[in-house]
Amino acid sequence: MKYDVIIAGVGGQGVLSLGAIIASAAMEEGLAVKQSEVHGMAQRGGAVQANLRLASGPVASDMVPKGGAAMILGMEPLESLRYLDYLAPDGTLITATDPVCNIPDYPDLAAVLAQIRRLPHSVLVEAESLARREGNPRGVNVVMVGAASRWLPVRETTLRRNIEQRFAARGAAVVAANLRLFDAGLRAAAGEQPAPRA
């Protein structure tokens, strides 16, 4: 088994943390993991991208080849399209719909989302509004882990446990909040409406 992921976003969105959660869960399940990060101009909202390679056997390189990614996981729609030539023909593009307009000529958002919808396998997640709804607008990356979990070759329970471990030092309330973010992404990728908040 081999499963390659390109994670794309801009500085400050938690791209590397998202990759670390998935990588830790995969290693816990005995998978070989290689990860390579290209940081870009993170402090100025520049592109940030990570290669994540999961396999049942040894992985020679930490770079995903063009046309080889089973998934592009985007924290931002335009950044997800930037790596489209890395997506395998049967691969899935999963992206947050919320733009980070960090360039003066950011294209029309409706056109960007329409291009993504035309792909054979794409999932659009209103991750920012889901994170705000859960009271944690900075938790978009955990929402996206939840959204991706239906396709990743890692059990949901293992991902949840790694989220718990990652946030344990911040207390039970923070752990619970992040698990709610994960569940919101999971439901969104399944096309479910968010549950009403009390």
Buried (B, 14 or more C-beta within 10 A) or exposed (E): EBBBBBBBBBBBBBBBEBBBBBBBBBBBBEBBBBBBBEBBEBEEBBBBBBBBBBBEEEBEEBBBEEEBBBBBBBBBBBBBBBBBEBBBEEBBBBBBBBBBEBEEEEBEBEEBBEBBEEBEBBBBBBBBBBBBBBEBEEBBBBBBBBBBBBBBBBEBEBBBBBBBBBBEEEEEEBBEBBBBBBBBBBBBBEEEEBEEEE
